[in-house]
Amino acid sequence: MTDLRTRLTDRLAVLRREAELGEERLRALENDTAVLRETLLRIAGATQVLHEVLAETPAPSEQDAAAAGLHAEAG
């Protein structure tokens, strides 16, 4: 009976440690998720601002684009 009790006690200790490690990992993943959500929110905000700026900025004409290409080649 003592051998069985020892094995059960040992197994319980192992399971408790695994549960503790699992909880730690879960907290780390939840933190990583929060950081990633914040990053995505900043990217979405920056994307929105650029869309608004582009919508307010007139597109260059074909002639302006060609001139800009010549300036780029000369530089």
C-alpha positions in Angstrom: 0.0 0.0 0.0 2.9 2.4 0.8 4.3 1.9 -2.7 1.0 2.8 -4.3 0.6 5.8 -2.1 4.2 7.0 -2.9 3.5 6.6 -6.7 0.3 8.5 -6.4 1.9 11.3 -4.4 4.7 11.6 -6.9 2.3 11.7 -9.8 0.3 14.4 -8.0 3.4 16.5 -7.6 4.3 16.1 -11.3 0.8 17.1 -12.3 0.8 20.1 -10.1 4.1 21.3 -11.5 2.8 20.7 -15.1 -0.3 22.8 -14.2 1.9 25.5 -12.8 4.0 25.6 -15.9 0.9 25.6 -18.1 -0.5 28.6 -16.2 2.7 30.5 -16.6 2.8 29.8 -20.3 -0.8 30.8 -20.7 -0.1 34.2 -19.0 2.9 34.7 -21.3 0.8 34.0 -24.3 -2.0 36.3 -23.1 0.6 39.0 -22.7 2.0 38.4 -26.2 -1.5 38.5 -27.6 -2.1 41.9 -25.9 1.1 43.3 -27.3 0.3 42.0 -30.8 -3.2 43.5 -30.6 -1.7 46.9 -29.7 0.7 46.7 -32.6 -2.0 45.8 -35.0 -4.1 48.7 -33.7 -1.2 51.1 -34.3 -0.7 49.7 -37.8 -4.4 50.1 -38.6 -4.3 53.7 -37.3 -1.3 54.5 -39.4 -2.9 52.9 -42.5 -6.1 55.0 -42.0 -4.1 58.2 -41.7 -2.2 57.4 -44.9 -5.4 56.6 -46.8 -6.9 60.0 -45.6 -3.7 61.9 -46.7 -3.7 60.1 -50.1 -7.4 61.0 -50.6 -6.7 64.6 -49.9 -3.6 64.8 -52.1 -4.1 65.2 -55.8 -2.6 62.4 -57.9 0.3 63.6 -60.1 -0.4 64.0 -63.8 1.3 61.7 -66.3 3.5 64.6 -67.3 4.5 65.2 -63.6 5.2 61.5 -63.2 7.4 61.4 -66.3 9.3 64.5 -65.1 9.8 62.9 -61.7 11.2 59.9 -63.4 13.7 62.0 -65.3 14.8 63.7 -62.1 15.3 60.4 -60.4 17.4 59.1 -63.2 19.6 62.2 -63.3 20.3 62.0 -59.5 
